[in-house]
Amino acid sequence: MQARSGPAQLTPREREVLALMSEGRSNAAIAARMFITEKSVSKHSNSIFQKLGLEQSGEDNRRVLAVLAHLQG
């Protein structure tokens, strides 16, 4: 599965979550770093996946694909 659009359409908060994902941080670590709840991190993550066109699949890891999109900028 390939991301259909780049991270430029993400909000600043979503870009911050994605940047922390790219550092290998867990949702719990992202939440602690950003002073938000894990539920908020999950909501931001789902929004990131949706905006990048990354549908849930048994064959692909959306988190990894989102990070790759972030790194390709």
Rosetta constraint file for C-alpha pairs under 8 A:
AtomPair CA 1 CA 54 HARMONIC 7.32 0.50
AtomPair CA 1 CA 60 HARMONIC 6.88 0.50
AtomPair CA 2 CA 54 HARMONIC 7.42 0.50
AtomPair CA 2 CA 65 HARMONIC 7.49 0.50
AtomPair CA 3 CA 52 HARMONIC 5.39 0.50
AtomPair CA 3 CA 53 HARMONIC 5.58 0.50
AtomPair CA 3 CA 54 HARMONIC 5.96 0.50
AtomPair CA 3 CA 65 HARMONIC 7.13 0.50
AtomPair CA 3 CA 66 HARMONIC 7.47 0.50
AtomPair CA 3 CA 69 HARMONIC 6.72 0.50
AtomPair CA 4 CA 52 HARMONIC 5.90 0.50
AtomPair CA 4 CA 53 HARMONIC 5.42 0.50
AtomPair CA 4 CA 54 HARMONIC 7.82 0.50
AtomPair CA 5 CA 51 HARMONIC 7.51 0.50
AtomPair CA 5 CA 52 HARMONIC 5.34 0.50
AtomPair CA 5 CA 53 HARMONIC 6.98 0.50
AtomPair CA 6 CA 52 HARMONIC 6.38 0.50
AtomPair CA 6 CA 69 HARMONIC 6.37 0.50
AtomPair CA 6 CA 70 HARMONIC 7.47 0.50
AtomPair CA 6 CA 73 HARMONIC 6.58 0.50
AtomPair CA 7 CA 15 HARMONIC 7.29 0.50
AtomPair CA 7 CA 52 HARMONIC 6.93 0.50
AtomPair CA 7 CA 69 HARMONIC 6.84 0.50
AtomPair CA 7 CA 70 HARMONIC 6.08 0.50
AtomPair CA 7 CA 73 HARMONIC 6.62 0.50
AtomPair CA 8 CA 73 HARMONIC 7.81 0.50
AtomPair CA 9 CA 51 HARMONIC 7.34 0.50
AtomPair CA 10 CA 14 HARMONIC 5.73 0.50
AtomPair CA 10 CA 15 HARMONIC 6.03 0.50
AtomPair CA 10 CA 48 HARMONIC 6.87 0.50
AtomPair CA 10 CA 51 HARMONIC 7.21 0.50
AtomPair CA 11 CA 15 HARMONIC 6.20 0.50
AtomPair CA 12 CA 16 HARMONIC 6.21 0.50
AtomPair CA 13 CA 17 HARMONIC 6.33 0.50
AtomPair CA 13 CA 44 HARMONIC 7.82 0.50
AtomPair CA 14 CA 18 HARMONIC 6.11 0.50
AtomPair CA 14 CA 44 HARMONIC 5.74 0.50
AtomPair CA 14 CA 45 HARMONIC 7.34 0.50
AtomPair CA 14 CA 47 HARMONIC 7.81 0.50
AtomPair CA 14 CA 48 HARMONIC 6.48 0.50
AtomPair CA 15 CA 19 HARMONIC 6.00 0.50
AtomPair CA 16 CA 20 HARMONIC 6.31 0.50
AtomPair CA 17 CA 21 HARMONIC 6.18 0.50
AtomPair CA 17 CA 30 HARMONIC 6.87 0.50
AtomPair CA 17 CA 41 HARMONIC 7.14 0.50
AtomPair CA 17 CA 44 HARMONIC 7.15 0.50
AtomPair CA 17 CA 45 HARMONIC 7.31 0.50
AtomPair CA 18 CA 22 HARMONIC 6.20 0.50
AtomPair CA 18 CA 45 HARMONIC 7.64 0.50
AtomPair CA 18 CA 48 HARMONIC 7.78 0.50
AtomPair CA 18 CA 66 HARMONIC 7.40 0.50
AtomPair CA 18 CA 67 HARMONIC 6.63 0.50
AtomPair CA 18 CA 70 HARMONIC 7.14 0.50
AtomPair CA 19 CA 23 HARMONIC 6.61 0.50
AtomPair CA 19 CA 67 HARMONIC 7.72 0.50
AtomPair CA 19 CA 70 HARMONIC 7.46 0.50
AtomPair CA 20 CA 24 HARMONIC 6.80 0.50
AtomPair CA 20 CA 25 HARMONIC 5.80 0.50
AtomPair CA 20 CA 30 HARMONIC 6.38 0.50
AtomPair CA 21 CA 25 HARMONIC 5.21 0.50
AtomPair CA 21 CA 26 HARMONIC 7.06 0.50
AtomPair CA 21 CA 30 HARMONIC 7.65 0.50
AtomPair CA 21 CA 63 HARMONIC 7.62 0.50
AtomPair CA 21 CA 67 HARMONIC 6.73 0.50
AtomPair CA 22 CA 67 HARMONIC 5.27 0.50
AtomPair CA 22 CA 70 HARMONIC 7.75 0.50
AtomPair CA 22 CA 71 HARMONIC 7.97 0.50
AtomPair CA 25 CA 29 HARMONIC 5.70 0.50
AtomPair CA 25 CA 30 HARMONIC 6.09 0.50
AtomPair CA 26 CA 30 HARMONIC 6.12 0.50
AtomPair CA 27 CA 31 HARMONIC 6.03 0.50
AtomPair CA 27 CA 38 HARMONIC 5.90 0.50
AtomPair CA 27 CA 41 HARMONIC 6.15 0.50
AtomPair CA 27 CA 42 HARMONIC 7.16 0.50
AtomPair CA 28 CA 32 HARMONIC 6.24 0.50
AtomPair CA 28 CA 38 HARMONIC 5.74 0.50
AtomPair CA 29 CA 33 HARMONIC 6.09 0.50
AtomPair CA 30 CA 34 HARMONIC 6.06 0.50
AtomPair CA 30 CA 38 HARMONIC 7.79 0.50
AtomPair CA 30 CA 41 HARMONIC 7.07 0.50
AtomPair CA 31 CA 35 HARMONIC 5.70 0.50
AtomPair CA 31 CA 36 HARMONIC 4.88 0.50
AtomPair CA 31 CA 37 HARMONIC 5.35 0.50
AtomPair CA 31 CA 38 HARMONIC 5.29 0.50
AtomPair CA 31 CA 40 HARMONIC 7.71 0.50
AtomPair CA 31 CA 41 HARMONIC 6.19 0.50
AtomPair CA 32 CA 36 HARMONIC 6.59 0.50
AtomPair CA 32 CA 37 HARMONIC 7.65 0.50
AtomPair CA 36 CA 40 HARMONIC 6.38 0.50
AtomPair CA 36 CA 41 HARMONIC 7.33 0.50
AtomPair CA 37 CA 41 HARMONIC 6.56 0.50
AtomPair CA 38 CA 42 HARMONIC 6.18 0.50
AtomPair CA 39 CA 43 HARMONIC 6.24 0.50
AtomPair CA 40 CA 44 HARMONIC 6.17 0.50
AtomPair CA 41 CA 45 HARMONIC 6.02 0.50
AtomPair CA 42 CA 46 HARMONIC 6.13 0.50
AtomPair CA 43 CA 47 HARMONIC 6.22 0.50
AtomPair CA 44 CA 48 HARMONIC 6.14 0.50
AtomPair CA 45 CA 49 HARMONIC 6.21 0.50
AtomPair CA 46 CA 50 HARMONIC 6.14 0.50
AtomPair CA 47 CA 51 HARMONIC 6.07 0.50
AtomPair CA 48 CA 52 HARMONIC 6.08 0.50
AtomPair CA 48 CA 66 HARMONIC 7.52 0.50
AtomPair CA 49 CA 53 HARMONIC 6.11 0.50
AtomPair CA 49 CA 54 HARMONIC 4.93 0.50
AtomPair CA 49 CA 55 HARMONIC 7.02 0.50
AtomPair CA 49 CA 62 HARMONIC 6.75 0.50
AtomPair CA 49 CA 63 HARMONIC 7.83 0.50
AtomPair CA 49 CA 66 HARMONIC 6.77 0.50
AtomPair CA 50 CA 54 HARMONIC 5.92 0.50
AtomPair CA 50 CA 55 HARMONIC 7.03 0.50
AtomPair CA 52 CA 66 HARMONIC 7.19 0.50
AtomPair CA 54 CA 62 HARMONIC 6.05 0.50
AtomPair CA 54 CA 65 HARMONIC 7.66 0.50
AtomPair CA 54 CA 66 HARMONIC 7.68 0.50
AtomPair CA 55 CA 62 HARMONIC 7.40 0.50
AtomPair CA 56 CA 60 HARMONIC 7.66 0.50
AtomPair CA 56 CA 62 HARMONIC 6.89 0.50
AtomPair CA 57 CA 61 HARMONIC 7.42 0.50
AtomPair CA 57 CA 62 HARMONIC 7.94 0.50
AtomPair CA 60 CA 65 HARMONIC 7.81 0.50
AtomPair CA 61 CA 65 HARMONIC 6.35 0.50
AtomPair CA 62 CA 66 HARMONIC 5.96 0.50
AtomPair CA 63 CA 67 HARMONIC 6.29 0.50
AtomPair CA 64 CA 68 HARMONIC 6.20 0.50
AtomPair CA 65 CA 69 HARMONIC 6.24 0.50
AtomPair CA 66 CA 70 HARMONIC 6.23 0.50
AtomPair CA 67 CA 71 HARMONIC 6.18 0.50
AtomPair CA 68 CA 72 HARMONIC 6.14 0.50
AtomPair CA 69 CA 73 HARMONIC 6.12 0.50
